[in-house]
Amino acid sequence: MKDAPPKPIRFGDLGLRLASGVALALIALVDLWMGGFWVAALVAVALVLMLWELHRMVTGDADLLAPSFVVLGICGAGAVFVTLFLGLPAGLACLVAGGALVFAYGGRRVGWLVGGLGYMGGAMCALIPLRNLEPSGMIVVLWLVIVVVATDVGAYFVGRMVGGPRLWARVSPGKTRSGAVGGLVAAALVGLPLGIWAGLGPVEALLLSLGASVASQAGDLLESAVKRRFGVKDASHLIPGHGGVMDRLDGLMGAVWLLAICGLFGLGSLG
């Protein structure tokens, strides 16, 4: 009996992913360079869109005027601007107040909404003080974003070319262990020189790049687990070739949480 032919390497969605990815990158780069209010505005819009995706996913209600979503959106966007003007602790307090309001309102699966507001809102708010770090906040955020993108690209190509055992088949059947390693290697290759440029020492730049890559992949798996729980493939179809905003930023949020935890415990010069 002849061996079955190898499965073709499928990159059918590469062109669309690349085009929309480049467009998003240009918008983000200009916004990051402008800083201040413009960064907060873009972060707030992204957070509100992700909260809409979460609300749609867990409640089945995509109505922009649904009371629970209105509370989520106002509190999420408000927390971002409160962080800009009053600092991260005040922004986090706004998220806590918003979570309490959503919980008091009740409704279907309210715990998922409150948890999503805390997790996604906390990560997005933390981007504001990270961008405002002196004197190299823009470079630090750029380093973090590029490490996350390198992780995604490395995992995408290595996973599809090499294949092999699944990373966590029950949660995300498309992700492989080879892809995870490819993402780590890619993150280290780009993260080391960029981290040094951002003012980190070589060892610190390497370790934080690897840690951010692991956290990025963990954030990706977390979102995959939520989507699988509610039986959806993509958070939405807002971004051609990438799915939803949550699908695009899940890794970045995981990496931001890692830096926030490092800063909380005084680990690394970024804290």
C-alpha positions as CSV (number, residue, x, y, z in Angstrom):
1,M,0.0,0.0,0.0
2,K,1.4,3.4,-1.0
3,D,1.9,6.1,1.5
4,A,-0.6,8.9,1.3
5,P,0.7,12.0,-0.4
6,P,1.8,14.8,1.9
7,K,-0.7,17.5,2.7
8,P,-0.1,20.7,0.7
9,I,1.2,23.7,2.5
10,R,-1.7,26.1,2.5
11,F,-1.1,29.8,2.4
12,G,-4.3,30.6,0.5
13,D,-5.1,33.4,3.0
14,L,-1.6,34.9,3.0
15,G,-2.3,37.7,0.5
16,L,-5.4,39.0,2.3
17,R,-3.7,38.7,5.7
18,L,-0.7,40.6,4.5
19,A,-2.6,43.4,2.9
20,S,-4.8,44.1,5.9
21,G,-1.9,43.6,8.2
22,V,0.2,46.2,6.4
23,A,-2.7,48.7,6.5
24,L,-3.2,48.2,10.2
25,A,0.5,48.5,10.8
26,L,0.7,51.8,9.0
27,I,-2.3,53.2,11.0
28,A,-0.8,52.0,14.3
29,L,2.7,53.3,13.5
30,V,1.5,56.8,12.7
31,D,-0.8,56.8,15.7
32,L,2.1,55.6,18.0
33,W,4.3,58.3,16.7
34,M,1.7,61.0,17.4
35,G,1.3,59.8,21.0
36,G,-0.9,61.3,23.7
37,F,-4.6,61.7,22.9
38,W,-4.2,59.9,19.5
39,V,-2.8,56.7,21.1
40,A,-5.6,56.8,23.7
41,A,-8.2,57.3,21.0
42,L,-7.0,54.3,19.0
43,V,-6.7,52.1,22.1
44,A,-10.2,53.1,23.2
45,V,-11.7,52.3,19.8
46,A,-9.9,48.9,19.7
47,L,-11.1,48.1,23.3
48,V,-14.8,49.0,22.5
49,L,-14.7,46.9,19.4
50,M,-13.3,43.9,21.3
51,L,-15.9,44.4,24.0
52,W,-18.6,44.3,21.3
53,E,-17.1,41.1,19.9
54,L,-17.1,39.5,23.4
55,H,-20.6,40.6,24.1
56,R,-21.8,39.3,20.8
57,M,-19.9,36.0,21.4
58,V,-21.1,35.2,24.9
59,T,-24.7,36.6,24.8
60,G,-25.6,36.2,21.1
61,D,-26.7,39.9,21.0
62,A,-24.8,42.0,18.5
63,D,-27.0,45.1,19.1
64,L,-24.8,48.2,19.7
65,L,-27.5,49.6,21.9
66,A,-27.8,46.6,24.2
67,P,-27.7,48.0,27.8
68,S,-24.9,45.7,29.0
69,F,-22.7,46.5,26.0
70,V,-23.3,50.2,26.3
71,V,-22.1,50.0,29.9
72,L,-19.1,47.9,28.8
73,G,-18.2,50.3,26.0
74,I,-18.5,53.5,28.1
75,C,-16.6,52.2,31.0
76,G,-13.9,50.7,28.8
77,A,-13.3,53.8,26.7
78,G,-13.6,56.0,29.8
79,A,-11.0,53.9,31.6
80,V,-8.5,54.5,28.8
81,F,-8.9,58.3,28.9
82,V,-8.9,58.3,32.7
83,T,-5.6,56.5,32.5
84,L,-4.3,59.1,30.1
85,F,-5.2,62.1,32.3
86,L,-5.1,60.6,35.8
87,G,-2.9,57.6,35.6
88,L,-3.2,53.8,35.5
89,P,-4.6,53.3,39.1
90,A,-7.5,55.7,38.3
91,G,-8.1,53.9,35.0
92,L,-8.2,50.5,36.7
93,A,-10.7,51.9,39.3
94,C,-12.9,52.9,36.4
95,L,-12.8,49.4,35.1
96,V,-13.7,48.0,38.6
97,A,-16.7,50.4,38.7
98,G,-17.7,49.4,35.2
99,G,-17.5,45.7,36.1
100,A,-19.7,46.3,39.2
101,L,-22.3,48.1,37.0
102,V,-22.4,45.3,34.4
103,F,-22.7,42.7,37.2
104,A,-25.5,44.7,38.9
105,Y,-27.3,44.9,35.6
106,G,-27.2,41.1,35.3
107,G,-28.2,39.3,32.2
108,R,-26.8,36.3,30.4
109,R,-23.3,35.1,31.3
110,V,-22.5,38.4,33.1
111,G,-19.4,36.9,34.6
112,W,-17.8,36.5,31.1
113,L,-18.5,40.2,30.4
114,V,-17.0,41.4,33.7
115,G,-14.0,39.1,33.2
116,G,-13.5,40.3,29.7
117,L,-13.7,44.0,30.7
118,G,-11.1,43.4,33.4
119,Y,-8.7,41.4,31.3
120,M,-8.9,43.3,28.0
121,G,-9.5,46.7,29.6
122,G,-6.5,46.3,32.0
123,A,-4.2,45.4,29.2
124,M,-5.3,48.2,26.9
125,C,-5.1,50.8,29.7
126,A,-1.6,49.6,30.5
127,L,-0.5,50.5,27.0
128,I,-1.0,54.2,27.8
129,P,1.7,54.6,30.5
130,L,4.0,52.2,28.5
131,R,3.8,54.6,25.6
132,N,4.5,57.5,27.9
133,L,7.7,56.1,29.3
134,E,10.5,58.6,29.0
135,P,12.5,58.9,26.9
136,S,11.8,55.8,24.8
137,G,8.2,54.9,25.3
138,M,7.5,54.8,21.5
139,I,10.4,52.4,20.9
140,V,9.4,50.2,23.8
141,V,5.8,49.8,22.5
142,L,7.2,49.3,19.0
143,W,9.5,46.6,20.3
144,L,6.7,44.8,22.1
145,V,4.4,45.0,19.0
146,I,7.1,43.7,16.7
147,V,7.9,40.8,19.1
148,V,4.3,39.8,19.1
149,V,4.0,40.1,15.3
150,A,7.2,38.1,14.9
151,T,5.8,35.4,17.2
152,D,2.6,35.2,15.1
153,V,4.5,35.2,11.8
154,G,7.1,32.6,12.9
155,A,4.4,30.3,14.3
156,Y,2.3,30.7,11.1
157,F,5.1,29.8,8.7
158,V,6.9,27.2,10.7
159,G,3.6,25.6,11.8
160,R,2.4,25.3,8.3
161,M,5.6,24.1,6.8
162,V,6.8,21.7,9.5
163,G,3.5,20.7,11.1
164,G,3.8,17.9,13.7
165,P,2.0,17.4,17.1
166,R,-0.6,19.9,18.1
167,L,0.2,22.4,20.8
168,W,-3.1,22.0,22.5
169,A,-5.5,20.2,20.2
170,R,-8.6,20.5,22.5
171,V,-8.3,24.3,22.5
172,S,-6.8,25.2,19.2
173,P,-6.4,22.4,16.6
174,G,-4.5,24.6,14.2
175,K,-1.6,25.4,16.4
176,T,1.5,23.1,16.5
177,R,4.4,22.7,18.8
178,S,6.8,23.4,15.9
179,G,4.9,26.7,15.3
180,A,5.3,27.6,18.9
181,V,9.0,27.1,18.7
182,G,9.2,29.0,15.5
183,G,7.4,31.9,17.1
184,L,9.9,31.9,20.0
185,V,12.9,31.9,17.7
186,A,11.5,34.7,15.5
187,A,10.7,36.7,18.7
188,A,14.2,36.3,19.9
189,L,15.8,37.2,16.6
190,V,13.9,40.5,16.3
191,G,13.4,41.2,20.0
192,L,17.1,41.2,21.0
193,P,18.3,44.1,18.7
194,L,15.1,46.1,19.1
195,G,15.2,45.6,22.9
196,I,18.8,46.9,23.0
197,W,17.6,49.9,20.9
198,A,14.9,50.5,23.4
199,G,17.5,50.7,26.2
200,L,17.5,47.2,27.6
201,G,20.6,45.2,28.3
202,P,21.3,42.2,26.0
203,V,20.3,39.5,28.5
204,E,17.2,41.5,29.6
205,A,16.2,42.1,26.0
206,L,16.4,38.4,25.2
207,L,14.6,37.2,28.3
208,L,11.8,39.8,27.9
209,S,11.4,39.0,24.2
210,L,11.1,35.3,25.0
211,G,8.8,36.0,27.9
212,A,6.6,38.3,25.7
213,S,6.5,35.6,23.0
214,V,5.3,32.9,25.5
215,A,2.8,35.4,27.0
216,S,1.6,36.3,23.5
217,Q,1.0,32.7,22.6
218,A,-0.8,32.2,25.9
219,G,-3.0,35.1,25.2
220,D,-3.8,33.6,21.8
221,L,-4.7,30.2,23.4
222,L,-6.9,32.0,26.0
223,E,-8.9,33.6,23.3
224,S,-9.1,30.3,21.4
225,A,-10.4,28.6,24.5
226,V,-13.1,31.3,24.9
227,K,-14.1,31.0,21.2
228,R,-14.3,27.2,21.4
229,R,-16.4,27.5,24.6
230,F,-19.0,29.5,22.6
231,G,-18.6,27.7,19.3
232,V,-17.2,30.4,17.1
233,K,-14.3,30.4,14.8
234,D,-13.5,34.2,14.8
235,A,-14.4,36.9,17.2
236,S,-15.9,38.8,14.2
237,H,-15.1,39.6,10.6
238,L,-14.1,43.2,11.1
239,I,-10.5,42.7,9.8
240,P,-10.2,40.8,6.4
241,G,-8.0,37.8,6.7
242,H,-7.6,38.1,10.5
243,G,-11.1,37.8,11.9
244,G,-11.9,40.3,14.6
245,V,-10.0,42.9,16.6
246,M,-9.8,40.5,19.4
247,D,-8.2,37.9,17.1
248,R,-5.6,40.4,16.1
249,L,-4.8,41.8,19.6
250,D,-5.1,38.7,21.8
251,G,-1.3,38.1,21.7
252,L,-0.5,41.7,22.4
253,M,-2.7,41.7,25.5
254,G,-1.0,38.7,26.8
255,A,2.4,40.3,26.3
256,V,1.3,43.6,27.9
257,W,0.1,41.7,31.0
258,L,3.5,40.1,31.3
259,L,5.2,43.5,31.3
260,A,2.6,44.8,33.8
261,I,3.4,41.9,36.1
262,C,7.1,42.4,35.7
263,G,6.6,46.1,36.5
264,L,4.5,45.3,39.6
265,F,7.3,43.2,41.0
266,G,10.1,45.5,39.9
267,L,11.4,43.0,37.4
268,G,13.2,44.6,34.5
269,S,14.1,48.1,33.7
270,L,10.8,48.8,32.0
271,G,9.1,48.6,35.4
